[in-house]
């Protein structure tokens, strides 16, 4: 029964988010009310807020699986692998998969999604809040093997590097450059950025 309930909860969660993102991309985040999203997802407004406490969460749910990702990568690495090397490898793997979080993805809906997030002040602010949480999570893991100040500094630098690289990749794709042309540049930029961090 518990498994069935959980699957049903996930289905409702996804249906609400899908309806919201579709409406937001079509008309703009600020132009769509929460009541309209609830109606499109065929749920009540109170039900919607049980799943998504804030309107911004309807959008950023799409990248929720990347929350605290850097901390997980460092924690799961081989003992012989340095944290920055593990993070470099993980980012390069994301580029190879064209993971939307790296910005290197030319699917129209992904490009439009990023445009909406970066172009909507409340979404951009909420994203920065998520990144600050991710930075603290990474610093906690790094502090297990180094002093607290070094851990805090490195965590801030890593998250900034990833944000800058992803934003540059997305901007190049959004400007209409072909993915095949942008990809080698993205790889070189990532190698350069992580080499700087490694020093």
Order of alpha helices (4+ residues) and beta strands (2+ residues): alpha-alpha-alpha-alpha-alpha-alpha-alpha-alpha-alpha-alpha
